Amino acid sequence: MRKSCAVNQREIGNILRKLWSQHVYWTRFFIISTAEELYDLKYVTNRLLENPGDFAKVLKNFYGEKKANDFKKLLTTHLQIAGELINADKDMEEAKADELRKKWYSNADDIAEFLAFINPYWSEQKWRDMMYSHLRMTEKEAVLRLNKEYSRDIEMFEFIEKEALEMGDYMAFGITKQFYCN
């Protein structure tokens, strides 16, 4: 017997909300460890880079191994560019930061295009808007932390966290519509 759409969306939503939350939490930990030059940076970085694989494990169940791995590569690139950009901002290398920022937004375009391609219920423009917002807020969060504006940094993260949950919900909605409620 087939579960209801609401049950499937809730179950999938919980998983995807957790993954997007982990994405922004471990990114935050990376920012803090980088800004404060903490000794845990290597460990935090390694854990952050597990997140794309965690997404791939879930997406593989719906889209197969190749598409799941394609998303994993895109999200890994997203994180690698972010790390380089945060370090360029930290080192006040404006030209390098500008170059990396362009690559980061291009990667966001690739992610949005890819997700819209694999799921007809996901809008490329909506994914692009969410990704661009995510990038703007994440870089702002990093700059605030680097400038030791801790209160504003925390406020910014609250917006990032809210958006991560929305990204999880939107992803769950598309998967549920495509595979359970079409």
Number of C-alpha atoms within 10 A of each C-alpha: 3 6 10 11 16 13 11 20 22 15 13 20 23 15 17 25 20 14 21 22 21 19 23 21 17 19 22 22 17 26 26 18 18 23 20 13 10 12 10 12 18 13 12 20 20 12 16 22 20 15 21 23 17 16 20 22 16 16 20 15 10 14 15 13 14 12 17 21 19 14 22 22 16 17 23 18 18 20 20 15 20 24 18 15 24 24 19 17 19 18 12 11 12 13 11 15 21 14 11 19 20 12 17 22 18 14 18 24 18 17 22 22 17 18 20 19 13 14 17 13 18 22 17 20 13 14 22 20 15 18 22 18 14 20 19 14 18 23 17 16 25 28 18 18 22 21 12 13 13 13 10 14 21 15 11 17 19 12 14 23 18 11 20 25 20 18 23 20 21 20 22 22 21 20 24 23 17 16 12 15 15 8
